[in-house]
Amino acid sequence: MAIPHTDADTIKSEFVAVITNQEGIPFKRMDDPNQDVSAKIIFVLALNQPHAQLEMLQALMGVIQDTSVLNQIQNATSVDEIKELLK
């Protein structure tokens, strides 16, 4: 899993995107940029309020810890299915 995000003051239009890829997409580890991870689920955060970004990251921590939900997101076949899982 990867959660790319940027500074809130660089965002012109807010969005949150969820990308899934069965093969995985390589990302650099945040704690060790010399190592790659293969992310099968990517949450892209573009939020223009710093507190909103922090709240979203905290909410995603709950999702990340639930492997059942992660598996369901990875196997979802529609946007509505993913939205329902993230409520």
C-alpha positions in Angstrom: 0.0 0.0 0.0 1.1 3.6 -0.7 -0.4 6.9 0.4 1.2 9.6 -1.7 0.3 13.1 -0.6 1.6 16.7 -0.8 1.6 19.9 1.1 -1.9 21.3 1.4 -0.9 24.7 0.1 -0.1 23.2 -3.3 -3.6 21.8 -4.0 -5.9 23.8 -6.3 -8.7 21.2 -6.4 -9.2 18.6 -3.6 -9.6 14.9 -4.4 -9.0 11.5 -2.9 -8.3 8.7 -5.3 -8.0 5.0 -4.8 -6.0 3.0 -7.3 -5.7 -0.8 -7.3 -3.3 -2.9 -9.4 -3.1 -6.7 -9.0 0.6 -6.7 -10.0 1.7 -3.9 -7.7 3.3 -0.5 -8.6 6.8 0.2 -7.2 7.1 3.0 -4.6 10.0 4.1 -2.5 9.7 3.4 1.2 9.1 6.6 3.2 11.4 5.4 6.0 14.1 4.1 3.6 14.1 5.6 0.1 16.7 3.1 -1.0 14.1 0.3 -0.8 11.1 -0.2 -3.0 7.7 -1.6 -2.0 5.1 -3.0 -4.4 1.8 -1.3 -3.7 -1.3 -3.0 -4.9 -3.5 -0.3 -3.3 -2.7 3.4 -3.6 -4.6 6.1 -1.8 -3.8 9.5 -3.4 -4.6 12.4 -1.1 -4.9 15.9 -2.5 -6.5 17.9 0.3 -6.0 21.7 0.7 -6.6 21.9 4.4 -3.7 20.5 6.6 -6.1 19.3 9.3 -8.2 17.5 6.8 -5.1 15.7 5.5 -4.2 14.7 9.0 -7.7 13.4 9.7 -7.8 11.5 6.4 -4.4 9.9 7.2 -5.7 8.9 10.7 -8.8 7.4 9.1 -6.7 5.4 6.6 -4.7 4.0 9.4 -7.8 2.1 10.6 -8.3 0.8 7.1 -4.7 -0.3 6.7 -4.9 -2.3 9.9 -7.9 -4.3 8.6 -6.6 -6.9 6.1 -10.2 -8.0 5.4 -11.1 -4.5 4.2 -7.9 -4.2 2.2 -8.6 -7.5 0.4 -12.1 -6.3 -0.4 -10.8 -3.0 -1.8 -8.3 -4.8 -3.9 -10.9 -7.1 -5.3 -13.6 -4.5 -5.7 -15.2 -4.2 -9.2 -16.8 -0.7 -8.9 -16.2 2.7 -7.4 -19.4 2.4 -5.4 -18.1 -0.8 -3.8 -14.9 1.0 -2.7 -16.8 4.0 -1.4 -19.0 1.7 0.7 -16.0 0.0 2.2 -14.4 3.3 3.1 -17.4 4.7 4.9 
